[in-house]
Structures are given as structure tokens and as C-alpha cells.
Amino acid sequence: MTMGLMLSMFVLFSAFSAVGVYMAVKTTLTTLVEDRDDRPPEW
């Protein structure tokens, strides 16, 4: 029972960590793309 509880907690923690990393990377990439699009063409 304790092993299953620890395993489920570990799975939840891993899922939240993966989502957090994914959101951070997605936000960073979106910001970089928007910054590149905002630059004038002559640059």
C-alpha cells in the first residue's frame, strides 16, 4: 500500500514537472519567435 502511494505521488510529481518544463520552453520559444517577428525587415 505504501509502495503504491509513493509510486502514485512520484508519477504525479513527474507529470507536473514535465508540464512545467513544457510550458516554460513553449513560452520561451513563443517569446523568441515574437521578438524576431517584431524586428524591422532591414535589420
C-alpha distance matrix in Angstrom:
0.0 3.8 5.4 5.2 6.3 8.7 9.9 10.6 12.4 14.2 15.4 16.6 18.4 19.9 21.2 22.7 24.3 25.7 27.2 28.6 30.3 31.5 33.1 34.7 36.2 37.4 39.0 40.7 42.0 43.2 45.0 46.6 47.9 49.2 51.0 52.5 53.7 55.2 57.4 61.0 62.1 64.7 62.2
3.8 0.0 3.8 5.5 5.1 6.2 8.5 9.9 10.6 12.2 14.2 15.4 16.4 18.2 20.0 21.2 22.3 24.2 25.8 26.9 28.4 30.1 31.6 32.8 34.5 35.9 37.4 38.8 40.4 41.8 43.3 44.9 46.4 47.7 49.2 50.9 52.3 53.6 55.7 59.4 60.6 63.0 60.4
5.4 3.8 0.0 3.8 5.4 5.2 6.1 8.6 9.9 10.5 12.2 14.3 15.2 16.3 18.3 20.0 20.9 22.3 24.3 25.6 26.7 28.3 30.2 31.4 32.7 34.2 36.0 37.3 38.6 40.2 41.9 43.2 44.6 46.2 47.7 49.1 50.6 52.1 54.1 57.8 58.7 61.2 58.5
5.2 5.5 3.8 0.0 3.8 5.5 5.0 6.1 8.5 9.7 10.4 12.3 14.1 15.1 16.4 18.3 19.7 20.9 22.5 24.2 25.6 26.7 28.5 30.1 31.4 32.6 34.4 36.0 37.2 38.5 40.4 41.9 43.0 44.6 46.3 47.7 49.0 50.5 52.7 56.3 57.2 59.9 57.4
6.3 5.1 5.4 3.8 0.0 3.8 5.4 5.2 6.1 8.6 9.9 10.6 12.2 14.2 15.3 16.6 18.2 19.9 21.2 22.5 24.3 25.7 27.0 28.5 30.2 31.4 32.9 34.6 36.1 37.3 38.9 40.6 41.9 43.2 44.9 46.5 47.8 49.1 51.4 55.0 56.1 58.8 56.2
8.7 6.2 5.2 5.5 3.8 0.0 3.8 5.5 5.1 6.1 8.6 9.9 10.4 12.1 14.2 15.4 16.2 18.1 19.9 20.9 22.3 24.1 25.6 26.8 28.4 29.9 31.4 32.7 34.3 35.8 37.3 38.8 40.3 41.7 43.2 44.8 46.3 47.6 49.6 53.3 54.5 56.9 54.2
9.9 8.5 6.1 5.0 5.4 3.8 0.0 3.8 5.4 5.0 6.2 8.7 9.8 10.4 12.2 14.3 15.2 16.3 18.3 19.8 20.9 22.3 24.2 25.6 26.8 28.2 30.1 31.4 32.7 34.2 36.0 37.3 38.6 40.2 41.8 43.2 44.6 46.2 48.2 51.8 52.8 55.3 52.7
10.6 9.9 8.6 6.1 5.2 5.5 3.8 0.0 3.8 5.4 5.1 6.2 8.6 9.8 10.5 12.4 14.1 15.3 16.5 18.3 19.9 21.0 22.5 24.3 25.7 26.7 28.5 30.2 31.5 32.6 34.5 36.1 37.2 38.6 40.4 42.0 43.1 44.6 46.9 50.4 51.5 54.2 51.7
12.4 10.6 9.9 8.5 6.1 5.1 5.4 3.8 0.0 3.8 5.5 5.1 6.1 8.5 9.9 10.6 12.1 14.1 15.4 16.4 18.3 19.8 21.1 22.4 24.3 25.5 26.9 28.5 30.1 31.3 32.8 34.6 36.0 37.2 38.8 40.6 41.8 43.1 45.3 49.0 50.2 52.8 50.2
14.2 12.2 10.5 9.7 8.6 6.1 5.0 5.4 3.8 0.0 3.8 5.5 5.0 6.1 8.5 9.9 10.4 12.1 14.2 15.2 16.3 18.1 19.8 20.9 22.3 24.0 25.6 26.8 28.3 29.9 31.4 32.8 34.3 35.8 37.3 38.8 40.3 41.7 43.7 47.4 48.4 50.9 48.2
15.4 14.2 12.2 10.4 9.9 8.6 6.2 5.1 5.5 3.8 0.0 3.8 5.5 5.1 6.1 8.7 9.8 10.5 12.3 14.2 15.3 16.3 18.2 19.9 21.0 22.2 24.1 25.7 26.8 28.2 30.1 31.5 32.6 34.2 36.0 37.3 38.6 40.2 42.3 45.9 46.8 49.4 47.0
16.6 15.4 14.3 12.3 10.6 9.9 8.7 6.2 5.1 5.5 3.8 0.0 3.8 5.4 5.1 6.2 8.5 9.9 10.6 12.2 14.2 15.2 16.4 18.3 20.0 20.9 22.4 24.3 25.7 26.7 28.4 30.2 31.4 32.6 34.4 36.1 37.2 38.5 40.9 44.5 45.6 48.3 45.9
18.4 16.4 15.2 14.1 12.2 10.4 9.8 8.6 6.1 5.0 5.5 3.8 0.0 3.8 5.5 5.2 6.1 8.6 9.9 10.5 12.2 14.1 15.3 16.4 18.3 19.8 21.0 22.5 24.2 25.5 26.9 28.6 30.2 31.4 32.8 34.6 36.0 37.2 39.3 43.0 44.3 46.8 44.2
19.9 18.2 16.3 15.1 14.2 12.1 10.4 9.8 8.5 6.1 5.1 5.4 3.8 0.0 3.8 5.5 5.0 6.1 8.6 9.8 10.5 12.1 14.1 15.2 16.4 18.0 19.8 21.0 22.3 24.0 25.6 26.9 28.3 30.0 31.4 32.8 34.3 35.9 37.8 41.4 42.4 44.9 42.3
21.2 20.0 18.3 16.4 15.3 14.2 12.2 10.5 9.9 8.5 6.1 5.1 5.5 3.8 0.0 3.8 5.4 5.1 6.2 8.6 10.0 10.5 12.2 14.2 15.4 16.2 18.2 19.9 21.0 22.2 24.2 25.7 26.7 28.2 30.1 31.5 32.6 34.2 36.4 40.0 40.9 43.7 41.3
22.7 21.2 20.0 18.3 16.6 15.4 14.3 12.4 10.6 9.9 8.7 6.2 5.2 5.5 3.8 0.0 3.8 5.5 5.1 6.1 8.6 9.8 10.5 12.2 14.2 15.1 16.3 18.2 19.8 20.8 22.3 24.2 25.6 26.6 28.3 30.1 31.3 32.5 34.8 38.4 39.8 42.4 40.0
24.3 22.3 20.9 19.7 18.2 16.2 15.2 14.1 12.1 10.4 9.8 8.5 6.1 5.0 5.4 3.8 0.0 3.8 5.4 5.0 6.2 8.5 9.9 10.5 12.3 14.0 15.3 16.5 18.3 19.8 21.1 22.5 24.2 25.6 26.9 28.6 30.2 31.4 33.4 37.1 38.3 40.8 38.1
25.7 24.2 22.3 20.9 19.9 18.1 16.3 15.3 14.1 12.1 10.5 9.9 8.6 6.1 5.1 5.5 3.8 0.0 3.8 5.4 5.2 6.0 8.6 9.9 10.6 12.0 14.1 15.3 16.3 18.0 19.8 21.0 22.3 24.0 25.6 26.9 28.3 30.0 31.9 35.5 36.4 39.0 36.5
27.2 25.8 24.3 22.5 21.2 19.9 18.3 16.5 15.4 14.2 12.3 10.6 9.9 8.6 6.2 5.1 5.4 3.8 0.0 3.8 5.5 5.0 6.1 8.5 9.9 10.3 12.0 14.1 15.2 16.1 18.1 19.8 20.8 22.1 24.0 25.6 26.6 28.1 30.4 33.9 35.1 37.8 35.5
28.6 26.9 25.6 24.2 22.5 20.9 19.8 18.3 16.4 15.2 14.2 12.2 10.5 9.8 8.6 6.1 5.0 5.4 3.8 0.0 3.8 5.4 5.2 6.1 8.6 9.8 10.5 12.3 14.2 15.2 16.5 18.3 20.0 21.0 22.4 24.3 25.7 26.8 29.0 32.6 34.0 36.6 34.1
30.3 28.4 26.7 25.6 24.3 22.3 20.9 19.9 18.3 16.3 15.3 14.2 12.2 10.5 10.0 8.6 6.2 5.2 5.5 3.8 0.0 3.8 5.5 5.1 6.1 8.5 9.9 10.5 12.2 14.1 15.3 16.5 18.2 19.9 21.0 22.5 24.3 25.6 27.4 31.1 32.3 34.6 32.0
31.5 30.1 28.3 26.7 25.7 24.1 22.3 21.0 19.8 18.1 16.3 15.2 14.1 12.1 10.5 9.8 8.5 6.0 5.0 5.4 3.8 0.0 3.8 5.5 5.2 6.0 8.5 9.9 10.5 12.0 14.1 15.3 16.3 18.1 19.8 21.0 22.3 24.0 26.1 29.6 30.5 33.2 30.9
33.1 31.6 30.2 28.5 27.0 25.6 24.2 22.5 21.1 19.8 18.2 16.4 15.3 14.1 12.2 10.5 9.9 8.6 6.1 5.2 5.5 3.8 0.0 3.8 5.5 5.0 6.0 8.5 9.9 10.3 12.1 14.1 15.2 16.2 18.0 19.8 20.8 22.1 24.5 28.0 29.4 32.1 29.8
34.7 32.8 31.4 30.1 28.5 26.8 25.6 24.3 22.4 20.9 19.9 18.3 16.4 15.2 14.2 12.2 10.5 9.9 8.5 6.1 5.1 5.5 3.8 0.0 3.8 5.5 5.2 6.1 8.6 9.9 10.6 12.3 14.3 15.3 16.4 18.4 20.0 21.0 23.0 26.7 28.1 30.5 28.0
36.2 34.5 32.7 31.4 30.2 28.4 26.8 25.7 24.3 22.3 21.0 20.0 18.3 16.4 15.4 14.2 12.3 10.6 9.9 8.6 6.1 5.2 5.5 3.8 0.0 3.8 5.5 5.1 6.1 8.5 9.8 10.5 12.2 14.1 15.2 16.5 18.3 19.8 21.5 25.1 26.2 28.6 26.0
37.4 35.9 34.2 32.6 31.4 29.9 28.2 26.7 25.5 24.0 22.2 20.9 19.8 18.0 16.2 15.1 14.0 12.0 10.3 9.8 8.5 6.0 5.0 5.5 3.8 0.0 3.8 5.5 5.2 6.0 8.5 9.9 10.5 12.1 14.1 15.3 16.4 18.1 20.3 23.8 24.8 27.6 25.4
39.0 37.4 36.0 34.4 32.9 31.4 30.1 28.5 26.9 25.6 24.1 22.4 21.0 19.8 18.2 16.3 15.3 14.1 12.0 10.5 9.9 8.5 6.0 5.2 5.5 3.8 0.0 3.8 5.5 5.1 6.1 8.6 9.9 10.5 12.1 14.2 15.3 16.2 18.6 22.2 23.7 26.4 24.2
40.7 38.8 37.3 36.0 34.6 32.7 31.4 30.2 28.5 26.8 25.7 24.3 22.5 21.0 19.9 18.2 16.5 15.3 14.1 12.3 10.5 9.9 8.5 6.1 5.1 5.5 3.8 0.0 3.8 5.5 5.1 6.2 8.7 9.9 10.5 12.3 14.3 15.3 17.0 20.7 22.1 24.4 21.8
42.0 40.4 38.6 37.2 36.1 34.3 32.7 31.5 30.1 28.3 26.8 25.7 24.2 22.3 21.0 19.8 18.3 16.3 15.2 14.2 12.2 10.5 9.9 8.6 6.1 5.2 5.5 3.8 0.0 3.8 5.4 5.1 6.1 8.5 9.8 10.6 12.3 14.2 15.8 19.3 20.1 22.7 20.4
43.2 41.8 40.2 38.5 37.3 35.8 34.2 32.6 31.3 29.9 28.2 26.7 25.5 24.0 22.2 20.8 19.8 18.0 16.1 15.2 14.1 12.0 10.3 9.9 8.5 6.0 5.1 5.5 3.8 0.0 3.8 5.5 5.2 6.1 8.5 9.9 10.5 12.1 14.5 17.9 19.1 22.0 20.1
45.0 43.3 41.9 40.4 38.9 37.3 36.0 34.5 32.8 31.4 30.1 28.4 26.9 25.6 24.2 22.3 21.1 19.8 18.1 16.5 15.3 14.1 12.1 10.6 9.8 8.5 6.1 5.1 5.4 3.8 0.0 3.8 5.5 5.1 6.0 8.5 9.8 10.4 12.6 16.2 18.0 20.5 18.3
46.6 44.9 43.2 41.9 40.6 38.8 37.3 36.1 34.6 32.8 31.5 30.2 28.6 26.9 25.7 24.2 22.5 21.0 19.8 18.3 16.5 15.3 14.1 12.3 10.5 9.9 8.6 6.2 5.1 5.5 3.8 0.0 3.8 5.5 5.1 6.2 8.6 9.9 11.0 14.7 16.0 18.3 15.7
47.9 46.4 44.6 43.0 41.9 40.3 38.6 37.2 36.0 34.3 32.6 31.4 30.2 28.3 26.7 25.6 24.2 22.3 20.8 20.0 18.2 16.3 15.2 14.3 12.2 10.5 9.9 8.7 6.1 5.2 5.5 3.8 0.0 3.8 5.5 5.1 6.2 8.6 10.2 13.5 14.2 17.1 15.3
49.2 47.7 46.2 44.6 43.2 41.7 40.2 38.6 37.2 35.8 34.2 32.6 31.4 30.0 28.2 26.6 25.6 24.0 22.1 21.0 19.9 18.1 16.2 15.3 14.1 12.1 10.5 9.9 8.5 6.1 5.1 5.5 3.8 0.0 3.8 5.4 5.0 6.1 8.8 12.1 13.7 16.6 15.1
51.0 49.2 47.7 46.3 44.9 43.2 41.8 40.4 38.8 37.3 36.0 34.4 32.8 31.4 30.1 28.3 26.9 25.6 24.0 22.4 21.0 19.8 18.0 16.4 15.2 14.1 12.1 10.5 9.8 8.5 6.0 5.1 5.5 3.8 0.0 3.8 5.5 5.1 6.6 10.3 12.4 14.7 12.5
52.5 50.9 49.1 47.7 46.5 44.8 43.2 42.0 40.6 38.8 37.3 36.1 34.6 32.8 31.5 30.1 28.6 26.9 25.6 24.3 22.5 21.0 19.8 18.4 16.5 15.3 14.2 12.3 10.6 9.9 8.5 6.2 5.1 5.4 3.8 0.0 3.8 5.5 5.5 8.8 9.8 12.3 10.2
53.7 52.3 50.6 49.0 47.8 46.3 44.6 43.1 41.8 40.3 38.6 37.2 36.0 34.3 32.6 31.3 30.2 28.3 26.6 25.7 24.3 22.3 20.8 20.0 18.3 16.4 15.3 14.3 12.3 10.5 9.8 8.6 6.2 5.0 5.5 3.8 0.0 3.8 5.5 7.9 8.8 12.1 11.2
55.2 53.6 52.1 50.5 49.1 47.6 46.2 44.6 43.1 41.7 40.2 38.5 37.2 35.9 34.2 32.5 31.4 30.0 28.1 26.8 25.6 24.0 22.1 21.0 19.8 18.1 16.2 15.3 14.2 12.1 10.4 9.9 8.6 6.1 5.1 5.5 3.8 0.0 3.8 6.5 9.0 11.7 10.7
57.4 55.7 54.1 52.7 51.4 49.6 48.2 46.9 45.3 43.7 42.3 40.9 39.3 37.8 36.4 34.8 33.4 31.9 30.4 29.0 27.4 26.1 24.5 23.0 21.5 20.3 18.6 17.0 15.8 14.5 12.6 11.0 10.2 8.8 6.6 5.5 5.5 3.8 0.0 3.8 6.5 8.4 7.0
61.0 59.4 57.8 56.3 55.0 53.3 51.8 50.4 49.0 47.4 45.9 44.5 43.0 41.4 40.0 38.4 37.1 35.5 33.9 32.6 31.1 29.6 28.0 26.7 25.1 23.8 22.2 20.7 19.3 17.9 16.2 14.7 13.5 12.1 10.3 8.8 7.9 6.5 3.8 0.0 3.8 5.6 5.9
62.1 60.6 58.7 57.2 56.1 54.5 52.8 51.5 50.2 48.4 46.8 45.6 44.3 42.4 40.9 39.8 38.3 36.4 35.1 34.0 32.3 30.5 29.4 28.1 26.2 24.8 23.7 22.1 20.1 19.1 18.0 16.0 14.2 13.7 12.4 9.8 8.8 9.0 6.5 3.8 0.0 3.8 5.5
64.7 63.0 61.2 59.9 58.8 56.9 55.3 54.2 52.8 50.9 49.4 48.3 46.8 44.9 43.7 42.4 40.8 39.0 37.8 36.6 34.6 33.2 32.1 30.5 28.6 27.6 26.4 24.4 22.7 22.0 20.5 18.3 17.1 16.6 14.7 12.3 12.1 11.7 8.4 5.6 3.8 0.0 3.8
62.2 60.4 58.5 57.4 56.2 54.2 52.7 51.7 50.2 48.2 47.0 45.9 44.2 42.3 41.3 40.0 38.1 36.5 35.5 34.1 32.0 30.9 29.8 28.0 26.0 25.4 24.2 21.8 20.4 20.1 18.3 15.7 15.3 15.1 12.5 10.2 11.2 10.7 7.0 5.9 5.5 3.8 0.0
